[in-house]
Amino acid sequence: MPRELQKQTSPELMDEEREKLFGQLKAAKAHALEVTITYGNLKNRQVRGMVTGLDPRLHFVKVEANYDWRLIDFADVIKVELDHED
């Protein structure tokens, strides 16, 4: 019998919700706002930094923080929190 991995899946997001998340990421990039992105495939993780790249064709988000960067698959993004400057 095949052994199945217990995988924590992100909740299925509706197209409207995906569009909203993408809009938040675009705004963060355009206005150089710091964001906290919650994402996950096997386990939820968070990254905080600046969105420096969006590739709608390949569905990747590039986030830079502390002289490091990370590519995140947009399909794994669950939540985007913008840090607004007052």
Beta strands, then each sheet from edge to edge (+ up, - down):
strand 1: 34-40
strand 2: 44-55
strand 3: 60-65
strand 4: 68-73
strand 5: 77-83
sheet 1: 4+ 3- 2+ 1- 5+
end
